[in-house]
Amino acid sequence: MEDTVHLYKSALLVIGVHLCLGSVLVDPSLCGYNICCSNYIFDGNRCIECPAGTYGVNCSEACPEGYYGRLCKDVCPLQCDQTCDVISGECPECTPGKYGVNCSEGCPDGFFGRLCEKKCPSECNETCDKISGDCPEKICECHLMNHSTSMDDLAVQKIQLEIEYLQLKIKKLKGKN
C-alpha cells in the first residue's frame, strides 16, 4: 500500500510540473526558481512569449526550414525557394523568374532566370520565358499566293518553308545548350 501512495504522489508531482496556467507553470516555487511554459522565456521579471524566429522550452529552438515569425507559425512564401529569414520571412534566394523583397516581382521583359540576371536571347525580340529563357513559339507568316501560281512554284515555296522551319528548330536547339 505504501508503494501505491508513493507512486500516486510522484504522478501528481509530474502532472503539477507540466501544468501551465497562462505562461507560468503552476506553483513554480516547487522547484525553487522561475520556470516558464514552452514557447515562453523569463525576462528577469516575468515569462514573455518567445521572440520571432524561436520556439520551444526557453525559446531555445530556431524555426525549422520553411517557417518563420512568431512561434514559427508562418510558412515561407513559395517563391522563396523553401527558405526565408526566420524573423522577417524575407527571401535570401528567389525561384527563377522572380526577384525583389519576398521575391514578389516577376522578371521584367527581356530578362529571365534566378534574380532575373540573364538577358533573353536576341532572336526572342525582348520576350522570353521568365524561367527558362526560351523564346515563345514563333508563328510563321503566311504568304498569300494568287491562283495563277504554278505547281512548280508551290513546290519551291514548300521547300523554302521547310528549310526556314528546320533553321528555326536548329536555332532553338542550339540556344538550349
Backbone as a chain_set.jsonl record, in Angstrom:
{"seq": "MEDTVHLYKSALLVIGVHLCLGSVLVDPSLCGYNICCSNYIFDGNRCIECPAGTYGVNCSEACPEGYYGRLCKDVCPLQCDQTCDVISGECPECTPGKYGVNCSEGCPDGFFGRLCEKKCPSECNETCDKISGDCPEKICECHLMNHSTSMDDLAVQKIQLEIEYLQLKIKKLKGKN", "coords": {"N": [[0.83, -1.187, 0.0], [1.953, 1.246, 0.762], [3.806, 1.674, -1.321], [2.054, 2.183, -3.405], [0.896, 4.639, -2.654], [3.167, 6.275, -2.672], [3.838, 6.151, -5.407], [1.554, 7.35, -6.407], [1.79, 9.979, -5.36], [4.117, 10.784, -6.703], [3.219, 10.808, -9.324], [1.397, 12.898, -9.208], [3.134, 15.023, -8.744], [4.617, 15.091, -11.143], [2.58, 15.692, -12.947], [1.881, 18.212, -11.936], [4.224, 19.703, -12.491], [4.158, 19.927, -15.244], [1.868, 21.318, -15.823], [0.522, 24.132, -17.185], [-0.437, 27.469, -16.573], [-1.558, 30.052, -18.17], [1.345, 31.717, -18.913], [3.13, 30.734, -17.084], [4.347, 28.011, -15.146], [2.224, 26.126, -13.016], [2.485, 26.755, -9.615], [5.427, 27.406, -9.442], [7.205, 27.608, -7.356], [7.739, 25.174, -6.304], [10.024, 24.177, -7.445], [11.925, 26.018, -6.788], [12.835, 28.08, -8.388], [12.118, 30.365, -11.116], [10.069, 29.122, -13.639], [9.209, 28.911, -16.968], [6.504, 28.238, -19.216], [6.497, 26.147, -22.174], [7.442, 27.787, -25.174], [7.75, 30.252, -24.023], [9.832, 32.626, -22.27], [11.862, 33.602, -19.49], [12.176, 36.94, -18.595], [13.519, 38.18, -16.564], [11.753, 39.447, -14.945], [9.25, 38.401, -15.561], [7.445, 35.821, -17.368], [7.693, 35.846, -20.828], [6.436, 35.747, -24.201], [8.12, 33.805, -26.71], [10.617, 35.375, -28.775], [10.247, 36.4, -32.238], [11.083, 33.934, -34.642], [11.938, 31.949, -32.974], [11.135, 29.152, -30.766], [9.721, 26.801, -28.378], [11.008, 25.199, -25.308], [12.249, 27.587, -23.146], [12.638, 29.105, -25.395], [14.551, 27.993, -27.05], [14.803, 26.803, -29.52], [15.35, 27.298, -32.983], [13.374, 28.44, -35.76], [12.194, 25.847, -37.905], [13.399, 24.941, -41.203], [11.719, 26.622, -43.792], [9.798, 27.881, -42.31], [8.774, 30.78, -40.358], [8.73, 33.703, -38.151], [6.486, 34.659, -35.409], [6.531, 32.247, -33.028], [7.094, 30.509, -35.044], [4.997, 30.047, -36.811], [4.332, 30.943, -39.338], [4.48, 30.26, -42.831], [7.137, 30.143, -45.134], [7.155, 32.206, -48.079], [6.201, 30.742, -51.221], [7.71, 31.455, -53.479], [10.18, 31.877, -52.391], [11.901, 29.797, -52.594], [11.815, 27.743, -50.698], [13.206, 28.58, -48.356], [13.556, 31.12, -45.86], [14.135, 34.23, -44.07], [14.168, 33.68, -40.62], [12.988, 35.467, -38.872], [11.841, 37.762, -40.244], [10.782, 36.701, -42.609], [11.728, 37.313, -45.09], [13.07, 36.608, -48.325], [16.11, 34.931, -48.99], [16.908, 33.884, -51.337], [15.527, 33.659, -54.514], [13.038, 31.907, -56.452], [13.639, 30.89, -59.85], [12.849, 33.413, -62.249], [11.751, 35.27, -60.585], [12.173, 38.173, -58.428], [13.293, 40.691, -56.01], [12.226, 42.007, -52.722], [10.959, 39.46, -50.752], [10.603, 38.141, -53.09], [8.533, 38.872, -54.83], [8.218, 40.085, -57.252], [7.941, 39.686, -60.762], [10.204, 38.801, -63.424], [11.349, 41.517, -65.464], [10.406, 42.365, -68.879], [12.559, 40.964, -71.292], [14.401, 39.775, -69.64], [15.422, 36.899, -67.651], [15.46, 33.955, -65.467], [17.288, 33.062, -62.379], [17.019, 35.601, -60.062], [16.597, 37.241, -62.2], [18.806, 37.818, -63.789], [19.767, 37.09, -66.27], [19.872, 37.858, -69.765], [17.33, 37.805, -72.265], [17.559, 35.749, -75.212], [18.65, 37.252, -78.294], [17.16, 36.629, -80.561], [14.633, 36.34, -79.586], [13.285, 38.697, -79.55], [13.153, 40.471, -77.275], [11.325, 39.184, -75.599], [10.872, 36.458, -73.564], [10.592, 33.185, -72.002], [10.201, 33.501, -68.554], [11.469, 31.852, -66.758], [13.001, 29.755, -68.066], [14.106, 31.043, -70.302], [13.478, 30.449, -72.871], [12.429, 31.211, -76.197], [9.217, 32.467, -77.194], [6.861, 30.429, -78.975], [7.255, 30.732, -82.39], [5.187, 32.111, -84.785], [4.704, 31.372, -88.058], [4.591, 33.586, -90.803], [2.014, 33.712, -93.118], [2.137, 33.406, -96.602], [0.389, 34.942, -99.047], [-0.868, 33.572, -101.953], [-1.418, 33.982, -105.413], [-3.945, 32.675, -107.587], [-2.809, 31.941, -109.95], [-0.393, 30.741, -109.53], [2.053, 28.377, -110.313], [2.383, 24.77, -110.137], [5.033, 24.04, -109.817], [6.129, 26.359, -108.695], [4.775, 26.333, -106.267], [5.842, 24.02, -105.126], [8.509, 24.792, -104.787], [8.165, 26.914, -102.972], [7.159, 25.459, -100.819], [9.37, 23.868, -100.127], [11.15, 25.913, -99.385], [9.834, 26.954, -97.135], [9.968, 24.701, -95.475], [12.738, 24.529, -95.1], [13.177, 26.96, -93.751], [11.718, 26.438, -91.432], [13.185, 24.261, -90.354], [15.625, 25.553, -89.881], [14.87, 27.333, -87.852], [14.258, 25.462, -85.834], [16.813, 24.365, -85.4], [18.183, 26.625, -84.432], [16.779, 27.013, -82.07], [17.388, 24.641, -80.68], [20.177, 24.921, -80.417], [20.242, 27.116, -78.744], [19.468, 26.059, -76.295], [21.592, 24.641, -75.318]], "CA": [[0.0, 0.0, 0.0], [2.841, 2.408, 0.837], [4.328, 1.871, -2.674], [0.99, 2.769, -4.213], [0.782, 6.042, -2.266], [4.376, 6.944, -3.158], [3.671, 6.261, -6.85], [0.481, 8.317, -6.618], [2.342, 11.309, -5.092], [5.047, 11.087, -7.79], [2.422, 11.121, -10.513], [0.861, 14.243, -9.005], [4.228, 15.975, -8.893], [4.913, 15.19, -12.574], [1.476, 16.427, -13.564], [1.998, 19.598, -11.493], [5.356, 20.341, -13.146], [3.846, 20.157, -16.646], [0.603, 22.025, -15.973], [0.733, 25.564, -17.376], [-1.564, 28.38, -16.418], [-1.03, 31.231, -18.843], [2.713, 31.495, -19.378], [3.959, 30.239, -15.984], [3.941, 26.73, -14.583], [1.506, 26.222, -11.752], [3.317, 26.605, -8.426], [6.846, 27.287, -9.772], [8.02, 27.592, -6.134], [8.103, 23.792, -6.009], [11.38, 23.933, -7.927], [12.822, 26.995, -6.201], [13.191, 29.14, -9.339], [11.046, 30.634, -12.072], [10.012, 28.244, -14.802], [8.194, 29.339, -17.928], [5.96, 27.197, -20.084], [7.069, 26.063, -23.511], [7.189, 28.96, -26.023], [7.933, 31.459, -23.207], [11.157, 32.756, -21.662], [11.849, 34.523, -18.353], [12.938, 38.152, -18.937], [14.04, 38.759, -15.331], [10.593, 39.818, -14.133], [8.076, 37.571, -15.855], [7.551, 35.0, -18.572], [7.193, 36.504, -22.036], [6.416, 34.863, -25.364], [9.379, 33.73, -27.471], [10.753, 36.338, -29.873], [10.068, 35.846, -33.585], [12.181, 33.097, -35.119], [12.257, 30.913, -31.988], [10.019, 28.495, -30.094], [10.133, 25.707, -27.506], [11.37, 25.453, -23.914], [13.177, 28.722, -23.05], [12.829, 29.665, -26.748], [15.877, 27.508, -27.448], [14.778, 26.239, -30.871], [15.135, 28.213, -34.119], [12.34, 27.944, -36.675], [12.675, 24.883, -38.896], [13.45, 25.459, -42.571], [10.416, 26.783, -44.423], [8.894, 28.581, -41.396], [9.33, 31.991, -39.756], [7.809, 34.552, -37.392], [6.093, 34.393, -34.033], [6.394, 30.818, -32.739], [7.351, 29.777, -36.297], [3.697, 29.638, -37.351], [4.169, 31.395, -40.72], [5.187, 29.47, -43.849], [7.88, 30.979, -46.086], [6.497, 32.31, -49.386], [6.623, 29.713, -52.183], [8.738, 31.967, -54.384], [11.448, 31.987, -51.656], [12.697, 28.589, -52.797], [11.713, 26.95, -49.473], [13.867, 29.127, -47.174], [13.383, 32.557, -45.663], [14.643, 34.726, -42.799], [13.293, 33.144, -39.572], [12.296, 36.549, -38.178], [11.04, 38.625, -41.12], [10.179, 35.98, -43.722], [12.3, 37.759, -46.361], [13.733, 35.539, -49.084], [17.512, 35.139, -49.358], [17.079, 33.328, -52.68], [14.239, 33.577, -55.207], [12.917, 30.911, -57.509], [13.882, 31.523, -61.154], [11.745, 34.205, -62.791], [11.283, 36.204, -59.549], [13.189, 38.977, -57.753], [12.755, 41.678, -55.073], [11.967, 41.57, -51.352], [9.983, 38.375, -50.756], [10.525, 37.567, -54.449], [7.161, 39.094, -55.285], [8.227, 40.699, -58.58], [8.327, 38.85, -61.898], [11.264, 39.404, -64.249], [10.877, 42.451, -66.496], [10.602, 41.881, -70.247], [13.946, 40.956, -71.748], [15.259, 39.107, -68.662], [14.892, 35.648, -67.114], [16.333, 33.175, -64.587], [17.432, 33.392, -60.962], [17.176, 37.046, -59.84], [16.396, 37.927, -63.493], [20.116, 38.332, -64.192], [20.112, 36.708, -67.645], [19.147, 38.543, -70.836], [16.688, 36.93, -73.248], [18.293, 35.678, -76.478], [18.263, 38.335, -79.209], [16.135, 36.183, -81.508], [13.323, 36.335, -78.926], [12.7, 40.042, -79.64], [12.932, 41.016, -75.928], [10.329, 38.453, -74.83], [11.207, 35.039, -73.426], [10.066, 32.549, -70.807], [10.857, 34.127, -67.399], [12.233, 30.849, -66.015], [13.972, 29.037, -68.903], [14.698, 31.893, -71.329], [13.061, 30.008, -74.203], [11.624, 32.144, -76.988], [7.859, 31.968, -77.428], [6.707, 29.772, -80.275], [7.144, 31.706, -83.476], [4.148, 31.786, -85.752], [5.175, 31.75, -89.394], [3.68, 34.415, -91.585], [1.514, 33.052, -94.326], [2.313, 34.171, -97.836], [-0.769, 34.774, -99.92], [-0.48, 33.264, -103.331], [-2.542, 34.137, -106.329], [-4.363, 31.401, -108.171], [-2.057, 31.616, -111.16], [0.887, 30.144, -109.162], [2.197, 27.036, -110.889], [2.708, 23.7, -109.197], [6.477, 24.107, -109.562], [6.341, 27.457, -107.745], [4.284, 25.865, -104.962], [6.818, 23.051, -104.616], [9.675, 25.571, -104.349], [7.77, 27.625, -101.745], [7.046, 24.458, -99.753], [10.735, 23.519, -99.712], [11.706, 27.085, -98.694], [9.213, 26.998, -95.804], [10.524, 23.597, -94.689], [14.104, 24.927, -94.731], [13.047, 28.008, -92.731], [11.265, 25.768, -90.22], [14.311, 23.496, -89.81], [16.606, 26.513, -89.361], [14.353, 27.798, -86.561], [14.428, 24.371, -84.87], [18.245, 24.273, -85.091], [18.494, 27.777, -83.567], [16.185, 26.766, -80.757], [18.177, 23.594, -80.026], [21.48, 25.492, -80.055], [20.023, 28.033, -77.622], [19.266, 25.304, -75.051], [22.868, 24.031, -74.88]], "C": [[0.874, 1.249, 0.0], [3.443, 2.711, -0.534], [3.303, 2.551, -3.561], [0.852, 4.25, -3.909], [1.984, 6.816, -2.794], [4.283, 7.171, -4.671], [2.625, 7.319, -7.174], [1.001, 9.739, -6.406], [3.314, 11.719, -6.199], [4.291, 11.486, -9.043], [1.841, 12.522, -10.395], [1.944, 15.292, -9.219], [4.557, 16.174, -10.372], [3.819, 15.974, -13.277], [1.574, 17.898, -13.198], [3.106, 20.342, -12.214], [5.005, 20.706, -14.582], [2.547, 20.919, -16.872], [0.863, 23.519, -16.06], [-0.564, 26.317, -17.16], [-1.087, 29.704, -16.989], [0.36, 30.914, -19.339], [3.611, 30.876, -18.318], [3.428, 28.9, -15.508], [3.23, 26.956, -13.265], [2.467, 25.893, -10.62], [4.794, 26.409, -8.762], [7.737, 27.241, -8.537], [8.41, 26.173, -5.736], [9.549, 23.521, -6.396], [12.367, 24.949, -7.38], [13.283, 28.074, -7.166], [12.055, 29.288, -10.352], [11.168, 29.725, -13.292], [8.897, 28.751, -15.705], [7.715, 28.139, -18.727], [6.702, 27.194, -21.411], [6.579, 27.249, -24.338], [7.196, 30.279, -25.241], [9.347, 31.445, -22.635], [11.07, 33.797, -20.551], [12.732, 35.723, -18.672], [13.541, 38.843, -17.714], [12.926, 39.157, -14.379], [9.42, 38.869, -14.313], [8.352, 36.726, -17.098], [6.937, 35.762, -19.741], [7.267, 35.515, -23.201], [7.753, 34.917, -26.101], [9.43, 34.812, -28.546], [10.577, 35.634, -31.22], [11.308, 35.056, -33.992], [12.572, 31.991, -34.164], [10.972, 30.314, -31.425], [10.593, 27.473, -29.121], [10.459, 26.144, -26.091], [12.469, 26.51, -23.882], [13.529, 29.308, -24.422], [14.163, 29.222, -27.339], [15.934, 26.947, -28.868], [14.559, 27.339, -31.907], [14.059, 27.602, -35.013], [12.935, 26.913, -37.628], [12.629, 25.502, -40.292], [12.046, 25.501, -43.166], [9.407, 27.523, -43.566], [9.583, 29.803, -40.803], [8.29, 32.649, -38.851], [7.559, 34.105, -35.977], [5.766, 32.911, -33.867], [6.465, 29.958, -34.005], [6.063, 29.281, -36.954], [3.52, 30.009, -38.819], [5.028, 30.554, -41.661], [5.882, 30.431, -44.812], [7.129, 31.046, -47.412], [7.056, 31.281, -50.367], [7.749, 30.19, -53.077], [10.085, 32.161, -53.692], [12.323, 30.75, -51.821], [12.875, 27.817, -51.487], [12.474, 27.475, -48.256], [13.587, 30.616, -47.088], [13.978, 32.932, -44.308], [13.667, 34.303, -41.705], [12.528, 34.223, -38.82], [11.334, 37.288, -39.105], [10.307, 37.888, -42.236], [10.721, 36.409, -45.074], [13.094, 36.627, -47.001], [15.202, 35.859, -49.324], [17.76, 34.734, -50.808], [15.69, 33.19, -53.3], [14.227, 32.408, -56.179], [13.166, 31.615, -58.839], [12.63, 32.238, -61.666], [11.2, 35.228, -61.82], [12.46, 36.989, -58.987], [12.5, 39.936, -56.782], [12.578, 41.113, -53.679], [10.801, 40.591, -51.396], [9.72, 37.821, -52.153], [9.139, 37.734, -55.064], [7.079, 39.685, -56.688], [8.638, 39.674, -59.629], [9.402, 39.562, -62.706], [10.665, 40.389, -65.25], [11.126, 41.851, -67.883], [12.068, 41.996, -70.634], [14.896, 40.23, -70.815], [14.589, 37.839, -68.145], [15.88, 35.047, -66.116], [16.343, 33.635, -63.148], [17.807, 34.86, -60.821], [17.124, 37.852, -61.142], [17.698, 38.503, -64.036], [20.474, 38.022, -65.641], [19.24, 37.464, -68.641], [18.54, 37.517, -71.786], [17.533, 36.892, -74.518], [17.765, 36.726, -77.463], [17.177, 37.902, -80.186], [14.734, 36.135, -80.898], [12.62, 37.69, -79.017], [12.261, 40.573, -78.275], [11.847, 40.302, -75.119], [10.742, 36.99, -74.784], [10.567, 34.506, -72.159], [10.867, 33.052, -69.611], [11.702, 33.147, -66.589], [13.351, 30.251, -66.874], [14.701, 29.913, -69.912], [14.336, 31.475, -72.741], [12.233, 31.089, -74.883], [10.211, 31.58, -77.12], [7.792, 31.331, -78.817], [6.483, 30.825, -81.342], [6.09, 31.227, -84.459], [4.621, 32.286, -87.112], [4.119, 32.591, -90.1], [3.265, 33.645, -92.826], [1.719, 33.977, -95.519], [1.114, 33.894, -98.726], [-0.291, 34.551, -101.341], [-1.685, 33.499, -104.227], [-2.806, 32.8, -107.016], [-3.56, 31.015, -109.407], [-0.689, 31.001, -110.846], [0.947, 28.718, -109.692], [2.543, 26.026, -109.804], [4.201, 23.7, -108.863], [6.792, 25.203, -108.546], [5.894, 27.046, -106.339], [5.271, 24.889, -104.33], [8.052, 23.767, -104.082], [9.351, 26.298, -103.046], [7.684, 26.657, -100.562], [8.432, 24.098, -99.223], [11.371, 24.676, -98.948], [11.138, 27.197, -97.276], [9.756, 25.886, -94.909], [11.943, 23.922, -94.227], [14.061, 25.971, -93.618], [12.649, 27.394, -91.389], [12.414, 25.003, -89.554], [15.39, 24.413, -89.239], [16.165, 27.057, -88.002], [14.52, 26.728, -85.486], [15.885, 24.246, -84.438], [18.65, 25.408, -84.161], [17.994, 27.533, -82.152], [16.983, 25.711, -79.993], [19.541, 24.107, -79.6], [21.349, 26.407, -78.849], [19.863, 27.325, -76.298], [20.555, 24.721, -74.52], [23.741, 25.017, -74.193]], "O": [[0.562, 2.216, -0.696], [3.583, 3.88, -0.89], [3.652, 3.403, -4.379], [0.703, 5.049, -4.834], [1.818, 7.918, -3.317], [4.61, 8.252, -5.16], [2.795, 8.097, -8.112], [0.683, 10.625, -7.199], [3.335, 12.885, -6.594], [4.696, 12.413, -9.745], [1.799, 13.258, -11.38], [1.687, 16.338, -9.815], [4.754, 17.307, -10.811], [4.107, 16.83, -14.115], [1.371, 18.757, -14.056], [2.938, 21.522, -12.523], [5.508, 21.706, -15.095], [2.166, 21.142, -18.021], [1.371, 24.114, -15.109], [-1.644, 25.851, -17.523], [-0.294, 30.403, -16.358], [0.554, 29.961, -20.095], [4.751, 30.522, -18.618], [2.218, 28.675, -15.469], [3.577, 27.853, -12.497], [3.172, 24.885, -10.659], [5.37, 25.376, -8.42], [8.908, 26.874, -8.643], [9.314, 25.986, -4.921], [10.228, 22.724, -5.748], [13.573, 24.738, -7.508], [14.077, 28.927, -6.769], [11.158, 28.449, -10.431], [12.237, 29.59, -13.887], [7.778, 28.989, -15.252], [8.435, 27.153, -18.89], [7.442, 28.126, -21.726], [5.426, 27.663, -24.211], [6.711, 31.298, -25.731], [9.978, 30.393, -22.53], [10.304, 34.756, -20.648], [13.911, 35.554, -18.986], [14.023, 39.971, -17.816], [13.118, 39.201, -13.164], [8.692, 38.566, -13.368], [9.361, 36.902, -17.781], [5.813, 36.257, -19.657], [8.059, 34.572, -23.184], [8.428, 35.946, -26.113], [8.411, 35.133, -29.158], [10.739, 34.418, -31.32], [12.437, 35.463, -33.717], [13.436, 31.174, -34.483], [9.884, 30.868, -31.575], [11.809, 27.297, -29.047], [10.227, 27.291, -25.709], [13.507, 26.345, -24.523], [14.579, 29.927, -24.591], [14.823, 29.986, -28.044], [17.019, 26.647, -29.364], [13.697, 28.201, -31.738], [13.864, 26.387, -35.018], [14.056, 27.085, -38.107], [11.906, 26.469, -40.528], [11.283, 24.541, -43.059], [8.287, 27.778, -44.009], [10.811, 29.868, -40.746], [7.136, 32.224, -38.788], [8.296, 33.296, -35.414], [4.84, 32.393, -34.491], [5.967, 28.832, -34.035], [6.047, 28.22, -37.577], [2.649, 29.453, -39.488], [6.155, 30.184, -41.331], [5.288, 31.415, -45.252], [6.529, 30.057, -47.831], [8.25, 30.984, -50.343], [8.65, 29.418, -53.404], [11.047, 32.57, -54.342], [13.398, 30.682, -51.225], [13.957, 27.302, -51.206], [12.393, 26.857, -47.194], [13.404, 31.289, -48.102], [14.287, 32.06, -43.497], [12.465, 34.534, -41.832], [11.514, 33.925, -38.188], [10.151, 37.428, -38.792], [9.314, 38.394, -42.758], [10.244, 35.936, -46.105], [13.703, 35.804, -46.318], [15.52, 36.943, -49.812], [18.717, 35.195, -51.43], [14.779, 32.657, -52.667], [15.272, 31.976, -56.665], [12.928, 32.818, -58.949], [11.512, 31.741, -61.536], [10.29, 35.982, -62.164], [13.605, 36.539, -59.055], [11.271, 39.993, -56.732], [12.748, 39.914, -53.455], [9.773, 40.871, -52.012], [8.734, 37.117, -52.373], [8.639, 36.835, -55.739], [5.992, 39.778, -57.256], [9.565, 38.892, -59.417], [9.498, 40.789, -62.673], [9.603, 40.134, -65.819], [11.947, 40.948, -68.042], [12.729, 42.993, -70.342], [16.073, 40.074, -71.138], [13.366, 37.705, -68.187], [16.987, 35.554, -65.939], [15.538, 34.471, -62.735], [18.799, 35.311, -61.395], [17.555, 39.005, -61.182], [17.694, 39.557, -64.671], [21.394, 38.631, -66.188], [18.051, 37.686, -68.413], [19.152, 36.49, -72.077], [18.16, 37.892, -74.869], [16.576, 37.045, -77.462], [16.356, 38.721, -80.598], [13.756, 35.914, -81.612], [11.468, 37.811, -78.599], [11.142, 41.063, -78.125], [11.483, 40.779, -74.044], [10.938, 36.356, -75.82], [10.06, 35.271, -71.339], [12.098, 33.031, -69.648], [12.562, 33.568, -65.816], [14.512, 30.239, -66.463], [15.803, 29.569, -70.34], [14.819, 32.065, -73.707], [11.446, 31.787, -74.245], [10.025, 30.364, -77.153], [8.573, 31.662, -79.708], [5.625, 31.698, -81.207], [6.107, 30.079, -84.902], [4.9, 33.471, -87.291], [2.92, 32.332, -90.0], [4.086, 33.009, -93.488], [1.494, 35.184, -95.434], [0.859, 32.753, -99.109], [0.578, 35.26, -101.849], [-2.825, 33.244, -103.84], [-1.957, 31.909, -107.007], [-3.632, 29.872, -109.858], [0.101, 30.759, -111.759], [0.0, 27.947, -109.534], [2.942, 26.39, -108.698], [4.581, 23.389, -107.734], [7.614, 25.012, -107.649], [6.55, 27.371, -105.35], [5.503, 24.937, -103.122], [8.583, 23.391, -103.037], [10.161, 26.302, -102.119], [8.083, 26.99, -99.447], [8.642, 24.032, -98.012], [12.064, 24.446, -97.957], [11.868, 27.496, -96.332], [9.98, 26.103, -93.718], [12.309, 23.625, -93.09], [14.818, 25.881, -92.652], [13.172, 27.776, -90.342], [12.598, 25.085, -88.34], [16.003, 24.087, -88.222], [16.989, 27.225, -87.103], [14.881, 27.041, -84.352], [16.17, 24.045, -83.258], [19.385, 25.183, -83.199], [18.686, 27.807, -81.172], [17.229, 25.864, -78.797], [20.015, 23.76, -78.518], [22.254, 26.466, -78.017], [20.102, 27.933, -75.255], [20.604, 24.334, -73.352], [24.843, 24.673, -73.765]]}, "num_chains": 1, "name": "protein.A"}
